[in-house]
Amino acid sequence: MPTITIEPENSSKEPSEICVDEASDVGSKTERFSERRKKFIVAISSAACFLTPMAGLAFLPAISTIAERFNTTASTINVSNAVYNVCMGLSCFWAPFSDSYGRKPAFLICMFFCVVSTVLVACSQNLAMFFVFRATTALFGTAFFSIGAQIIGDIYPPEKRGSAMGWNIAGSQIGPPLGPTFGAIIVTYTSWRIIFYILAILGGLVLVLAFFFLPETLPDNRHSLALSEYNNSDEVVKNPQKKKRFLFIPFNIMRPIISFKYPSLILAGISSMALMYNMYSLLTPIRYVVDPRFDITLPIYGGLFYLAPGIGYLLGSFMGGKLSDYQVKKSIKQRGRRVPEDRLRMTLLFFGFLSPASVIAYGWSIQSRKGGYALPIISMFINGLSQTSIFPTINSYCIDSMASEIGGGAVGGNYMIRFFASAVGSATCLKAITSIGIGWTSTISAGVLVIGSISMLLLVLYGEQLREGKKVIK
């Protein structure tokens, strides 16, 4: 057996070294594809990111129908969404897998099993089958968030990364609000199973596009290097029959968890958790609180309220990405170097003021029955706009600041804990509303956002020092 050397997963660079761009290295890696090809790659990634959040909430208008079909309660069916979000968090191990085996194999494997799982959800004959295959849909489908962020890190330099990340975020963020609208239309006129069949067809189309048109954006991954060394060894050259197309390369699935040994990534994680808790606390109960408030009886009309945050998510993802890149260019011009934390400065207004203020306005307008349709709709729009103005920046920061240290573990870990927070939000919001009302529930969500904004402020002020191991408080 030929001896091969497998490079370690972690780079030997110190965290502080990545504050300054290595222009020649970055340029050679990100200029391999034309701008047109890059946009098509991002489009495929964004389409994949759209499907899982869409599936996560598209069934909300059908909860009562599904509960009746499986002889259970709406609360039990709603728990499946919390399980779904937990499995979304557990999917983070695909990030180190893609670092070792490449982006395209990870993408294709996950999309194939996501499509199969979605079909099996549609075919579910009992509650256990429904729960299990919704969980596996999340486990495979959520991988595209971190893989997509890694792909963007492969093909775009830091000063253009935020805008591209905005497109990727757009796919993942417009799925949750559009899903219930889409589901409400289907449930009003046909079976809830059609929701998942349509999602499976869309996933199949993305799978075909990725198979034929998605290139490997990390050609020098650990598997390709090890395979090349093996096949070019003297023993294999002398005996070509020993040539292989695949080698098992061990990878550390704990790297997303290990990423939280870095204080800067802990702060970024707290900020993401706050955003996702707010998002699912807002979206999950919309029909439960809006329908009684405006005497809505048909699912399709209640589902239309999801469009308000959805439009905000769409616009915010593009605006946030461009503002993020602008801040990076401004930072380089002022400092003569790139400091990843400078990218985060543009989030403070959205995080510290607009997000908490809008969710409070939404909750109390519903509870006090004031403001008509306009106030809650405008509040949901502003909340959605603020949230996705922040997410592209956080994702880009994880790639910028620690990718050379822990690879995809940085963004994978961030996605892991943000989806755990979304599970908590979706599982507890209805009970909280029943106990204390939508007004106080929204106030609690605003308080969580304030905690997240404080974490972001600390990261802006002290993030570079934390990464360099310097003392923060003197």
N, C-alpha and C positions, 0 to 999 in steps of 0.2 A: 504494500500500500504506500503510495507516494506521500511524503511529508508535506503538508501545507501549513502556512502560517495565517491564522485568522486575526485580523487587526482588531484591537479592542474597540468597544462601542464608544467609549468616551475619548474625547480629544484631550491632548495635553496642554491646550491653551489655558491660560488663566482667564477668569471672567473679565478682568479689566482690559484685556487685550482687544476685546471685540468692540470697544467704544470707538475705535478708529477703523474706518473701512480699509480693507486690503483691496485696493481698487483693481489691481490686475487680476487677482484671484476671483473676486466677485464678478468682474466683467467677463472673464472667460467662461464662467458657468452660466451667466444669465443672458449671454448674447448668442447662444446656440440656436435659438429659434427666432423666426421673424415675429414682428408685432402681431401680424394677422394670425399666425399659428398660436401665439401665446393667448390671444383673446379666445380662440376656439378651445384651447385647453381649459381655460378658466370657465368657459360656458359649460363644458361637460361636467366639470367639478361642481359648479353651482347647481346644475340640474340634479345631480346626485344628492346634494345637500338639501334640496327642496323636499325630497320624497319622505324622509323619515319624520320630520316635524309635522308634515302634512298628515301622515298616517297616525301620528300621535294624538292629534286633536280632531281629525275629520269625523271620528265616530261619536263625538260629544252630542250632537243633536239626535243620535240614534240610541242613546244610553237606555232610555225607557223601553224601546223596542227590543233591544238586545237582552235586557234583563228579563223581559217577558218570555223571550224565546228560550232562555236557559233557566227559567223558573227561579230567579234570584232577585235581588234588589238593585236599584240604581247605584247605591253606595258601594256595593260589592263590585259592580262593573267599573265604577270610577277608580277603585283601588288598582285595577289593572293598569291605569294610566300612571300611577305612582311606580308600580313594578316596571312599567315600560321605561320610565325616566331613570330608574336605578340601573337597568340594563344599558341604557344609553351611556351612563357614566362608566360602566364596566367595559365598554367597548374601547377604552383608551389604549389597551394593549396592542391594538393594531398600529399605533404610531411607531413603537420600536420595531414591530414586524416589518413595516415598510422601510425603515432605516436599514434593516439587514437584507431584505429580499427585493427591495425596489417598490416604487409607488404603483406601477401598473399591475403587478401580480396581486398586491394587497387590494387594489381597487376592484379588479375583476372578481376575485374570490368573494369579497364582501357583497358586491352587487348581485352576484348569482344567488347566494344564500338569502339575501334580502328579498329577492323576487320570489323564491321558493317559499319562504316563510309567510310572505304576504298572501300568496295563493292559499296556503294552508289555513291562515286566519279566516279567509273568505269561506273556506269549506268546513269550518269548525262545527262539530256536531254536539259538543258539550262545553261546559264552562272551563274545564281543565285544558282542553285543546285550545280554546280561545286565549287563555292566559299564557300558555307555554309558547305558542307561536307568535303572539304579540311580543313576548320577551325576546325571542330569537330575531324577530324583525328589527328590534331596537339594537340588539347586540351587534348585528352585522351592518345595519343601515347607518348607524351613527358614526361609523369609522370614517365616513367621507368628510366629516368636519375637520378632523385632525389631518387626514391624508391630504385634503384639499389645501389646508394651510401650508403643509409641507411642500406640496407641488408649487404653490405660489412662491414660497421661499426659495425653491430651486430655480425658478425662471425669471424672477424679478429682483432687481437691486433694492435696497432699503428705501431709497427715495421715491420709488414707484410702487412699493409693496402695499401701502395702505389702500390705494384706489382699487387694486386688483383684489385685495382682501374684502373690500366693500361688496364686490360682485359675489364673492363666495358667501359672505354673510347674508347678502340679500336672499340667496337661495334658502338658507337655513332659517331666516327670520320671517319671511313672508309665508312660509308653510303653516305655522301655527295659527295665524288669524284667518288665512284663506281656507284652511282645512275645514273648520266648522261651517263656513259659508257653503263650500262645496258639498259637505256632508248633508247640510240642511236641505239643499235642493234635491239631492238624490233620495233622502229619506221621505221627503214630501211626496215624491212621485213613484218611487220604486223601492226595492229591497236594500237594506243596509249592507248586504254582502257585495253589492255592486261597487260600493266605495273602494273595497280592497281589491276587487278584480281590476278596476281602472288603474289603481296605483301600481298593481303588478305589471300591467301592460306598459305604463310609463317607465317603470324600472327596467323592463325588458328592452325598451328602445334605447335607454341610456347605456345598458350593458353592451348592446350591439355597437353603438357609437364609440364607446371606450375601447372595445376590442379592436376595432379597425383604425381608429383615428387618435387614440390617446398614446403619445410616445412615453418612453421611460425617461422621466426627468431627472432621475438619479442613476445614471449609467454606472458610476463607480461605487455601487453599493457593496456591502461586505460579501454578499453571495456571489456576485459577478467576479469580484476580485479573487475570491477563493477558488471559484470554478476555473477561472483562467489559469491560475497557478497550478492547479491539479492537472488540467488537460495539457499544459505545456511542460510538465515535469518529464524528466528523461524516461522514466518507466512507462508513462503513457505514450510518449512519442515513439518508443520502440514497439509498443503493443497497442495500436489504435483501438482495439476492441474494448479496452478498459476506459475509453473516453466516456464521460458522463455529461448529462445535461442538467443534473440537479445534485446538489450536496446539501445535507442538513447543516445549517449554521445556527448555533444556539443564540438566542437573544433574550434579553432581560425584560420580562413583562412587568417588572416592578419599577421600571424607570419613571413612568408617570408619577408614581407615589414618591419615589426617591427625589423627584424634582422639588418637593416641598422642604427639602433640607436647606434650600436657598431662601432667605427671608424675602427677597424681592418677589419671588414667585408666590410666596404665601400671601403677600399683600395683593398681588394681581389676582390671585384666586379668590380672596375675600370679596374683592370688587365684582368679579364675575358672578359669584354666588348671590350677591345682593341683587344684581340685575335679573338673574334667572328666577329667583324667588319672587320678585316683583312681577315678572312677566307671566308666570303661571298662576300666581294669585289673582292677577287681573283677568287672564283669558279663561281659565277654567270655569268660573261661576257666572260669566256674562249672561247666559240665558236664564240662569236661576234668579238673577236680580233684575235684569232688564225686562223680561217678559211680564212679571207682576207689576213693575213700575209703570209700564206703558200699555198694560192689558193686551199683550200680544198672545195669540193663540196658535198660529202656524209656525212650525220650526223655521221655515224659509225667511220669515220676517225677523225673528230673533237672530238668525244666523248672519243677517246683513250688518249687524252691529260690529261684527268682527272685522269688517272692512276698514273701520276707522283706525284702529291700531295697525292694521295691515299696510295701509297706504303710508302711515308714518314709518313703519319698519323699512319699507322699500326706499323711500326718499332718504331716510336717515343713514342707511347703509352706504349709499353713494356719497352723501355729503360728508359723513364722518371719515370715510377713506380718503377723500380729497383733502380735507382739513388736516388729517394726520400726515399725509405726504408733504403738504405745505409747511407744517411745523418742522418736519425733518430737514427740509431744504433751508429753512430759516435758521435752524440750529447749526447746520454745517457752515452757513455763511457767517454767523456770529462767532462761533467757537473755533472754526477751522477744523472741526472734527465732528463726528456723529456720536451723540450720547443717546442711547435708546429711550431713556426716561423723558427726554424733551418732547417726544412724540405724544406723551400722555397729557401735556398741559391743556390741550384743547378740549379735554373731556370734563374739566372741572365745572364749568357752567352747567352743562347738561346733567352731570351727576349730582352736583351739590344743590342745585336749585330747581331746574325745570322738571326733572323726573319726580322728586318727592312732592313738589307743589301740584303737579298734574294728577297724580294718583289720589292725593287728598281731595282735590276738587271733584274728581270723578266719584269717589266713594260717598262723600257727603251730599253731592247733588242727587244721587240715587236715593240715599236714605231719607233726606229731607224733602224729597219730591219737588225740588226747585231747579230752575234753569232749563226746563223743557227738554227737548231732544238735543239742543245745541251744546249745552255745557258738558254733559258726559261724552258726547261724540268728539268735541274739540279736545277735551282732556285726554281721551284715549289716543287721539292722533298725536298730541304733543308728547305723551308718554312713550309711544312707539318710536317717534322720531328721535327722542333723546336717547333711548336705549340703544338703537342700532347706529347712532352716531358714535357710540363708545366702543362697541364690540370689535369693529375692524381694527381699532387702535390697540386694544388689549391683545388680540391675536397676533398682530404685527409685532408688538412689543415682545411677546414670548418667543417668536422666531428670531427677532433681532438680538435679544439680550443673552439668550442661553443656548441657542441651537448648537453652537460649537462645543458646548459642555455636555449636553445630554440629548442632543438631537431632537427627535420628535417628542421626547418625554416632556418637554416644557409645555408645548401646546396641548399634548395629550392629557397631562395632569390637570391643566386648567379646564379642559372640557369635562374631565371626570367629575370634579367637585361642583362645577356649575350645574351639571345634570342631577347630582344628588340634591342640590338646593331646589331644583325644579320639581323633583319628586316630593320633597317636603311641602313646597308651595301647593302643588296640585292635590296632595292628600289631606291637607289641613284646612284649606281655605273655606270649604263648604261648612265644616264644623264650626269654624271661627265665625262665619257669617250668621249661622244659626244661633250661636251663643251670644255674640256681642254686636252683631249687625255689620253691614257693609262699610259704614262710616269708620268705625274703630278698626276694622280689619284692614282697610286701606291706610289708616294712620300708622298701624304697625308696619305695613309694607313700606311706607315712607321712611319710618325710623330705620329699617334695614338698609334702605338706600343711602341714608345719611352715614351709616357706619361704613358702607362701601365707598362713599365719596371721601371719607376721612382716610381710609386705606390708600386710595388713589393719590390723595394729597401727600401723604407720607412717602409714597413711592416717587412722586415727582421731586420732592425735596431731598430725600435721602437714598433713593434707589441706587445711584452710582456708587455711593459710599458703602452701601450694603453689599453690593456685588464685589467690591474691592476688599471687603473685610475690614473696613475702617470703622472706628467708633462713630456712632451717630449722635449720641447725647453726651455732651462734654460737661 
